[in-house]
Amino acid sequence: MTRTETAAIGLARASVVPRSFALNGDPPHSQMQWFTEGLRGVMLERGYHELAAPGPEVQVILHQLDPDAARPYRRKSAPTF
């Protein structure tokens, strides 16, 4: 995987793995697990690379949450959506 240099708010120069993603958290119920597995499969089919853990080098983080107890995921000044 090739890393690209990007600049973002709060980051002087961060090295990001293009088309990368990681999962964060455990699915709270079977419906969220089904959705996450489906989205993961589509991303892999479309050329994204799954990294073992979320971090500033990851382009997309799939933050699994319980809708009844949602909590934000902080990326230490990295972009969030």
Phi and psi restraints in degrees (range 20) as a CNS / XPLOR table:
assign (resid 1 and name C) (resid 2 and name N)
       (resid 2 and name CA) (resid 2 and name C) 1.0 -97.7 20.0 2
assign (resid 2 and name N) (resid 2 and name CA)
       (resid 2 and name C) (resid 3 and name N) 1.0 138.2 20.0 2
assign (resid 2 and name C) (resid 3 and name N)
       (resid 3 and name CA) (resid 3 and name C) 1.0 -97.6 20.0 2
assign (resid 3 and name N) (resid 3 and name CA)
       (resid 3 and name C) (resid 4 and name N) 1.0 147.1 20.0 2
assign (resid 3 and name C) (resid 4 and name N)
       (resid 4 and name CA) (resid 4 and name C) 1.0 -117.5 20.0 2
assign (resid 4 and name N) (resid 4 and name CA)
       (resid 4 and name C) (resid 5 and name N) 1.0 152.5 20.0 2
assign (resid 4 and name C) (resid 5 and name N)
       (resid 5 and name CA) (resid 5 and name C) 1.0 -91.5 20.0 2
assign (resid 5 and name N) (resid 5 and name CA)
       (resid 5 and name C) (resid 6 and name N) 1.0 129.3 20.0 2
assign (resid 5 and name C) (resid 6 and name N)
       (resid 6 and name CA) (resid 6 and name C) 1.0 -131.2 20.0 2
assign (resid 6 and name N) (resid 6 and name CA)
       (resid 6 and name C) (resid 7 and name N) 1.0 156.3 20.0 2
assign (resid 6 and name C) (resid 7 and name N)
       (resid 7 and name CA) (resid 7 and name C) 1.0 -119.5 20.0 2
assign (resid 7 and name N) (resid 7 and name CA)
       (resid 7 and name C) (resid 8 and name N) 1.0 137.6 20.0 2
assign (resid 7 and name C) (resid 8 and name N)
       (resid 8 and name CA) (resid 8 and name C) 1.0 -145.3 20.0 2
assign (resid 8 and name N) (resid 8 and name CA)
       (resid 8 and name C) (resid 9 and name N) 1.0 169.4 20.0 2
assign (resid 8 and name C) (resid 9 and name N)
       (resid 9 and name CA) (resid 9 and name C) 1.0 -58.3 20.0 2
assign (resid 9 and name N) (resid 9 and name CA)
       (resid 9 and name C) (resid 10 and name N) 1.0 126.3 20.0 2
assign (resid 9 and name C) (resid 10 and name N)
       (resid 10 and name CA) (resid 10 and name C) 1.0 85.5 20.0 2
assign (resid 10 and name N) (resid 10 and name CA)
       (resid 10 and name C) (resid 11 and name N) 1.0 -7.4 20.0 2
assign (resid 10 and name C) (resid 11 and name N)
       (resid 11 and name CA) (resid 11 and name C) 1.0 -121.1 20.0 2
assign (resid 11 and name N) (resid 11 and name CA)
       (resid 11 and name C) (resid 12 and name N) 1.0 124.4 20.0 2
assign (resid 11 and name C) (resid 12 and name N)
       (resid 12 and name CA) (resid 12 and name C) 1.0 -68.6 20.0 2
assign (resid 12 and name N) (resid 12 and name CA)
       (resid 12 and name C) (resid 13 and name N) 1.0 -58.3 20.0 2
assign (resid 12 and name C) (resid 13 and name N)
       (resid 13 and name CA) (resid 13 and name C) 1.0 -149.4 20.0 2
assign (resid 13 and name N) (resid 13 and name CA)
       (resid 13 and name C) (resid 14 and name N) 1.0 117.2 20.0 2
assign (resid 13 and name C) (resid 14 and name N)
       (resid 14 and name CA) (resid 14 and name C) 1.0 -117.1 20.0 2
assign (resid 14 and name N) (resid 14 and name CA)
       (resid 14 and name C) (resid 15 and name N) 1.0 141.4 20.0 2
assign (resid 14 and name C) (resid 15 and name N)
       (resid 15 and name CA) (resid 15 and name C) 1.0 -95.1 20.0 2
assign (resid 15 and name N) (resid 15 and name CA)
       (resid 15 and name C) (resid 16 and name N) 1.0 117.3 20.0 2
assign (resid 15 and name C) (resid 16 and name N)
       (resid 16 and name CA) (resid 16 and name C) 1.0 -117.6 20.0 2
assign (resid 16 and name N) (resid 16 and name CA)
       (resid 16 and name C) (resid 17 and name N) 1.0 135.1 20.0 2
assign (resid 16 and name C) (resid 17 and name N)
       (resid 17 and name CA) (resid 17 and name C) 1.0 -79.9 20.0 2
assign (resid 17 and name N) (resid 17 and name CA)
       (resid 17 and name C) (resid 18 and name N) 1.0 114.5 20.0 2
assign (resid 17 and name C) (resid 18 and name N)
       (resid 18 and name CA) (resid 18 and name C) 1.0 -61.0 20.0 2
assign (resid 18 and name N) (resid 18 and name CA)
       (resid 18 and name C) (resid 19 and name N) 1.0 145.4 20.0 2
assign (resid 18 and name C) (resid 19 and name N)
       (resid 19 and name CA) (resid 19 and name C) 1.0 53.0 20.0 2
assign (resid 19 and name N) (resid 19 and name CA)
       (resid 19 and name C) (resid 20 and name N) 1.0 42.1 20.0 2
assign (resid 19 and name C) (resid 20 and name N)
       (resid 20 and name CA) (resid 20 and name C) 1.0 -111.7 20.0 2
assign (resid 20 and name N) (resid 20 and name CA)
       (resid 20 and name C) (resid 21 and name N) 1.0 152.8 20.0 2
assign (resid 20 and name C) (resid 21 and name N)
       (resid 21 and name CA) (resid 21 and name C) 1.0 -148.5 20.0 2
assign (resid 21 and name N) (resid 21 and name CA)
       (resid 21 and name C) (resid 22 and name N) 1.0 160.7 20.0 2
assign (resid 21 and name C) (resid 22 and name N)
       (resid 22 and name CA) (resid 22 and name C) 1.0 -147.0 20.0 2
assign (resid 22 and name N) (resid 22 and name CA)
       (resid 22 and name C) (resid 23 and name N) 1.0 154.3 20.0 2
assign (resid 22 and name C) (resid 23 and name N)
       (resid 23 and name CA) (resid 23 and name C) 1.0 -94.0 20.0 2
assign (resid 23 and name N) (resid 23 and name CA)
       (resid 23 and name C) (resid 24 and name N) 1.0 146.8 20.0 2
assign (resid 23 and name C) (resid 24 and name N)
       (resid 24 and name CA) (resid 24 and name C) 1.0 -132.1 20.0 2
assign (resid 24 and name N) (resid 24 and name CA)
       (resid 24 and name C) (resid 25 and name N) 1.0 128.8 20.0 2
assign (resid 24 and name C) (resid 25 and name N)
       (resid 25 and name CA) (resid 25 and name C) 1.0 86.2 20.0 2
assign (resid 25 and name N) (resid 25 and name CA)
       (resid 25 and name C) (resid 26 and name N) 1.0 172.0 20.0 2
assign (resid 25 and name C) (resid 26 and name N)
       (resid 26 and name CA) (resid 26 and name C) 1.0 -108.4 20.0 2
assign (resid 26 and name N) (resid 26 and name CA)
       (resid 26 and name C) (resid 27 and name N) 1.0 142.1 20.0 2
assign (resid 26 and name C) (resid 27 and name N)
       (resid 27 and name CA) (resid 27 and name C) 1.0 -65.0 20.0 2
assign (resid 27 and name N) (resid 27 and name CA)
       (resid 27 and name C) (resid 28 and name N) 1.0 130.8 20.0 2
assign (resid 27 and name C) (resid 28 and name N)
       (resid 28 and name CA) (resid 28 and name C) 1.0 -76.5 20.0 2
assign (resid 28 and name N) (resid 28 and name CA)
       (resid 28 and name C) (resid 29 and name N) 1.0 -17.9 20.0 2
assign (resid 28 and name C) (resid 29 and name N)
       (resid 29 and name CA) (resid 29 and name C) 1.0 -156.4 20.0 2
assign (resid 29 and name N) (resid 29 and name CA)
       (resid 29 and name C) (resid 30 and name N) 1.0 170.4 20.0 2
assign (resid 29 and name C) (resid 30 and name N)
       (resid 30 and name CA) (resid 30 and name C) 1.0 -64.4 20.0 2
assign (resid 30 and name N) (resid 30 and name CA)
       (resid 30 and name C) (resid 31 and name N) 1.0 -32.1 20.0 2
assign (resid 30 and name C) (resid 31 and name N)
       (resid 31 and name CA) (resid 31 and name C) 1.0 -66.1 20.0 2
assign (resid 31 and name N) (resid 31 and name CA)
       (resid 31 and name C) (resid 32 and name N) 1.0 -41.5 20.0 2
assign (resid 31 and name C) (resid 32 and name N)
       (resid 32 and name CA) (resid 32 and name C) 1.0 -67.2 20.0 2
assign (resid 32 and name N) (resid 32 and name CA)
       (resid 32 and name C) (resid 33 and name N) 1.0 -38.2 20.0 2
assign (resid 32 and name C) (resid 33 and name N)
       (resid 33 and name CA) (resid 33 and name C) 1.0 -63.0 20.0 2
assign (resid 33 and name N) (resid 33 and name CA)
       (resid 33 and name C) (resid 34 and name N) 1.0 -43.8 20.0 2
assign (resid 33 and name C) (resid 34 and name N)
       (resid 34 and name CA) (resid 34 and name C) 1.0 -58.8 20.0 2
assign (resid 34 and name N) (resid 34 and name CA)
       (resid 34 and name C) (resid 35 and name N) 1.0 -47.4 20.0 2
assign (resid 34 and name C) (resid 35 and name N)
       (resid 35 and name CA) (resid 35 and name C) 1.0 -63.0 20.0 2
assign (resid 35 and name N) (resid 35 and name CA)
       (resid 35 and name C) (resid 36 and name N) 1.0 -46.2 20.0 2
assign (resid 35 and name C) (resid 36 and name N)
       (resid 36 and name CA) (resid 36 and name C) 1.0 -63.5 20.0 2
assign (resid 36 and name N) (resid 36 and name CA)
       (resid 36 and name C) (resid 37 and name N) 1.0 -43.2 20.0 2
assign (resid 36 and name C) (resid 37 and name N)
       (resid 37 and name CA) (resid 37 and name C) 1.0 -63.5 20.0 2
assign (resid 37 and name N) (resid 37 and name CA)
       (resid 37 and name C) (resid 38 and name N) 1.0 -39.4 20.0 2
assign (resid 37 and name C) (resid 38 and name N)
       (resid 38 and name CA) (resid 38 and name C) 1.0 -65.6 20.0 2
assign (resid 38 and name N) (resid 38 and name CA)
       (resid 38 and name C) (resid 39 and name N) 1.0 -45.9 20.0 2
assign (resid 38 and name C) (resid 39 and name N)
       (resid 39 and name CA) (resid 39 and name C) 1.0 -64.3 20.0 2
assign (resid 39 and name N) (resid 39 and name CA)
       (resid 39 and name C) (resid 40 and name N) 1.0 -41.2 20.0 2
assign (resid 39 and name C) (resid 40 and name N)
       (resid 40 and name CA) (resid 40 and name C) 1.0 -59.0 20.0 2
assign (resid 40 and name N) (resid 40 and name CA)
       (resid 40 and name C) (resid 41 and name N) 1.0 -46.4 20.0 2
assign (resid 40 and name C) (resid 41 and name N)
       (resid 41 and name CA) (resid 41 and name C) 1.0 -61.0 20.0 2
assign (resid 41 and name N) (resid 41 and name CA)
       (resid 41 and name C) (resid 42 and name N) 1.0 -42.9 20.0 2
assign (resid 41 and name C) (resid 42 and name N)
       (resid 42 and name CA) (resid 42 and name C) 1.0 -64.8 20.0 2
assign (resid 42 and name N) (resid 42 and name CA)
       (resid 42 and name C) (resid 43 and name N) 1.0 -42.3 20.0 2
assign (resid 42 and name C) (resid 43 and name N)
       (resid 43 and name CA) (resid 43 and name C) 1.0 -63.3 20.0 2
assign (resid 43 and name N) (resid 43 and name CA)
       (resid 43 and name C) (resid 44 and name N) 1.0 -41.7 20.0 2
assign (resid 43 and name C) (resid 44 and name N)
       (resid 44 and name CA) (resid 44 and name C) 1.0 -64.5 20.0 2
assign (resid 44 and name N) (resid 44 and name CA)
       (resid 44 and name C) (resid 45 and name N) 1.0 -41.3 20.0 2
assign (resid 44 and name C) (resid 45 and name N)
       (resid 45 and name CA) (resid 45 and name C) 1.0 -61.8 20.0 2
assign (resid 45 and name N) (resid 45 and name CA)
       (resid 45 and name C) (resid 46 and name N) 1.0 -31.5 20.0 2
assign (resid 45 and name C) (resid 46 and name N)
       (resid 46 and name CA) (resid 46 and name C) 1.0 -90.0 20.0 2
assign (resid 46 and name N) (resid 46 and name CA)
       (resid 46 and name C) (resid 47 and name N) 1.0 9.5 20.0 2
assign (resid 46 and name C) (resid 47 and name N)
       (resid 47 and name CA) (resid 47 and name C) 1.0 95.8 20.0 2
assign (resid 47 and name N) (resid 47 and name CA)
       (resid 47 and name C) (resid 48 and name N) 1.0 9.5 20.0 2
assign (resid 47 and name C) (resid 48 and name N)
       (resid 48 and name CA) (resid 48 and name C) 1.0 -79.8 20.0 2
assign (resid 48 and name N) (resid 48 and name CA)
       (resid 48 and name C) (resid 49 and name N) 1.0 152.9 20.0 2
assign (resid 48 and name C) (resid 49 and name N)
       (resid 49 and name CA) (resid 49 and name C) 1.0 -110.8 20.0 2
assign (resid 49 and name N) (resid 49 and name CA)
       (resid 49 and name C) (resid 50 and name N) 1.0 129.6 20.0 2
assign (resid 49 and name C) (resid 50 and name N)
       (resid 50 and name CA) (resid 50 and name C) 1.0 -86.8 20.0 2
assign (resid 50 and name N) (resid 50 and name CA)
       (resid 50 and name C) (resid 51 and name N) 1.0 127.9 20.0 2
assign (resid 50 and name C) (resid 51 and name N)
       (resid 51 and name CA) (resid 51 and name C) 1.0 -100.8 20.0 2
assign (resid 51 and name N) (resid 51 and name CA)
       (resid 51 and name C) (resid 52 and name N) 1.0 155.4 20.0 2
assign (resid 51 and name C) (resid 52 and name N)
       (resid 52 and name CA) (resid 52 and name C) 1.0 -67.1 20.0 2
assign (resid 52 and name N) (resid 52 and name CA)
       (resid 52 and name C) (resid 53 and name N) 1.0 -32.8 20.0 2
assign (resid 52 and name C) (resid 53 and name N)
       (resid 53 and name CA) (resid 53 and name C) 1.0 -144.1 20.0 2
assign (resid 53 and name N) (resid 53 and name CA)
       (resid 53 and name C) (resid 54 and name N) 1.0 148.7 20.0 2
assign (resid 53 and name C) (resid 54 and name N)
       (resid 54 and name CA) (resid 54 and name C) 1.0 -68.9 20.0 2
assign (resid 54 and name N) (resid 54 and name CA)
       (resid 54 and name C) (resid 55 and name N) 1.0 147.0 20.0 2
assign (resid 54 and name C) (resid 55 and name N)
       (resid 55 and name CA) (resid 55 and name C) 1.0 -173.8 20.0 2
assign (resid 55 and name N) (resid 55 and name CA)
       (resid 55 and name C) (resid 56 and name N) 1.0 178.6 20.0 2
assign (resid 55 and name C) (resid 56 and name N)
       (resid 56 and name CA) (resid 56 and name C) 1.0 -66.3 20.0 2
assign (resid 56 and name N) (resid 56 and name CA)
       (resid 56 and name C) (resid 57 and name N) 1.0 -17.9 20.0 2
assign (resid 56 and name C) (resid 57 and name N)
       (resid 57 and name CA) (resid 57 and name C) 1.0 -84.7 20.0 2
assign (resid 57 and name N) (resid 57 and name CA)
       (resid 57 and name C) (resid 58 and name N) 1.0 -8.0 20.0 2
assign (resid 57 and name C) (resid 58 and name N)
       (resid 58 and name CA) (resid 58 and name C) 1.0 -88.1 20.0 2
assign (resid 58 and name N) (resid 58 and name CA)
       (resid 58 and name C) (resid 59 and name N) 1.0 132.2 20.0 2
assign (resid 58 and name C) (resid 59 and name N)
       (resid 59 and name CA) (resid 59 and name C) 1.0 -75.6 20.0 2
assign (resid 59 and name N) (resid 59 and name CA)
       (resid 59 and name C) (resid 60 and name N) 1.0 -43.6 20.0 2
assign (resid 59 and name C) (resid 60 and name N)
       (resid 60 and name CA) (resid 60 and name C) 1.0 -128.7 20.0 2
assign (resid 60 and name N) (resid 60 and name CA)
       (resid 60 and name C) (resid 61 and name N) 1.0 131.5 20.0 2
assign (resid 60 and name C) (resid 61 and name N)
       (resid 61 and name CA) (resid 61 and name C) 1.0 -116.6 20.0 2
assign (resid 61 and name N) (resid 61 and name CA)
       (resid 61 and name C) (resid 62 and name N) 1.0 125.7 20.0 2
assign (resid 61 and name C) (resid 62 and name N)
       (resid 62 and name CA) (resid 62 and name C) 1.0 -91.8 20.0 2
assign (resid 62 and name N) (resid 62 and name CA)
       (resid 62 and name C) (resid 63 and name N) 1.0 100.5 20.0 2
assign (resid 62 and name C) (resid 63 and name N)
       (resid 63 and name CA) (resid 63 and name C) 1.0 -89.8 20.0 2
assign (resid 63 and name N) (resid 63 and name CA)
       (resid 63 and name C) (resid 64 and name N) 1.0 108.0 20.0 2
assign (resid 63 and name C) (resid 64 and name N)
       (resid 64 and name CA) (resid 64 and name C) 1.0 -84.2 20.0 2
assign (resid 64 and name N) (resid 64 and name CA)
       (resid 64 and name C) (resid 65 and name N) 1.0 129.3 20.0 2
assign (resid 64 and name C) (resid 65 and name N)
       (resid 65 and name CA) (resid 65 and name C) 1.0 -139.7 20.0 2
assign (resid 65 and name N) (resid 65 and name CA)
       (resid 65 and name C) (resid 66 and name N) 1.0 162.1 20.0 2
assign (resid 65 and name C) (resid 66 and name N)
       (resid 66 and name CA) (resid 66 and name C) 1.0 -91.3 20.0 2
assign (resid 66 and name N) (resid 66 and name CA)
       (resid 66 and name C) (resid 67 and name N) 1.0 117.2 20.0 2
assign (resid 66 and name C) (resid 67 and name N)
       (resid 67 and name CA) (resid 67 and name C) 1.0 -56.7 20.0 2
assign (resid 67 and name N) (resid 67 and name CA)
       (resid 67 and name C) (resid 68 and name N) 1.0 -26.3 20.0 2
assign (resid 67 and name C) (resid 68 and name N)
       (resid 68 and name CA) (resid 68 and name C) 1.0 -83.3 20.0 2
assign (resid 68 and name N) (resid 68 and name CA)
       (resid 68 and name C) (resid 69 and name N) 1.0 -12.7 20.0 2
assign (resid 68 and name C) (resid 69 and name N)
       (resid 69 and name CA) (resid 69 and name C) 1.0 -142.0 20.0 2
assign (resid 69 and name N) (resid 69 and name CA)
       (resid 69 and name C) (resid 70 and name N) 1.0 49.5 20.0 2
assign (resid 69 and name C) (resid 70 and name N)
       (resid 70 and name CA) (resid 70 and name C) 1.0 -66.1 20.0 2
assign (resid 70 and name N) (resid 70 and name CA)
       (resid 70 and name C) (resid 71 and name N) 1.0 137.3 20.0 2
assign (resid 70 and name C) (resid 71 and name N)
       (resid 71 and name CA) (resid 71 and name C) 1.0 -133.1 20.0 2
assign (resid 71 and name N) (resid 71 and name CA)
       (resid 71 and name C) (resid 72 and name N) 1.0 143.0 20.0 2
assign (resid 71 and name C) (resid 72 and name N)
       (resid 72 and name CA) (resid 72 and name C) 1.0 -70.5 20.0 2
assign (resid 72 and name N) (resid 72 and name CA)
       (resid 72 and name C) (resid 73 and name N) 1.0 156.6 20.0 2
assign (resid 72 and name C) (resid 73 and name N)
       (resid 73 and name CA) (resid 73 and name C) 1.0 -110.1 20.0 2
assign (resid 73 and name N) (resid 73 and name CA)
       (resid 73 and name C) (resid 74 and name N) 1.0 117.5 20.0 2
assign (resid 73 and name C) (resid 74 and name N)
       (resid 74 and name CA) (resid 74 and name C) 1.0 -89.1 20.0 2
assign (resid 74 and name N) (resid 74 and name CA)
       (resid 74 and name C) (resid 75 and name N) 1.0 134.2 20.0 2
assign (resid 74 and name C) (resid 75 and name N)
       (resid 75 and name CA) (resid 75 and name C) 1.0 -111.7 20.0 2
assign (resid 75 and name N) (resid 75 and name CA)
       (resid 75 and name C) (resid 76 and name N) 1.0 22.3 20.0 2
assign (resid 75 and name C) (resid 76 and name N)
       (resid 76 and name CA) (resid 76 and name C) 1.0 50.9 20.0 2
assign (resid 76 and name N) (resid 76 and name CA)
       (resid 76 and name C) (resid 77 and name N) 1.0 59.1 20.0 2
assign (resid 76 and name C) (resid 77 and name N)
       (resid 77 and name CA) (resid 77 and name C) 1.0 74.9 20.0 2
assign (resid 77 and name N) (resid 77 and name CA)
       (resid 77 and name C) (resid 78 and name N) 1.0 4.0 20.0 2
assign (resid 77 and name C) (resid 78 and name N)
       (resid 78 and name CA) (resid 78 and name C) 1.0 -83.0 20.0 2
assign (resid 78 and name N) (resid 78 and name CA)
       (resid 78 and name C) (resid 79 and name N) 1.0 155.2 20.0 2
assign (resid 78 and name C) (resid 79 and name N)
       (resid 79 and name CA) (resid 79 and name C) 1.0 -61.7 20.0 2
assign (resid 79 and name N) (resid 79 and name CA)
       (resid 79 and name C) (resid 80 and name N) 1.0 144.6 20.0 2
assign (resid 79 and name C) (resid 80 and name N)
       (resid 80 and name CA) (resid 80 and name C) 1.0 -130.7 20.0 2
assign (resid 80 and name N) (resid 80 and name CA)
       (resid 80 and name C) (resid 81 and name N) 1.0 154.4 20.0 2
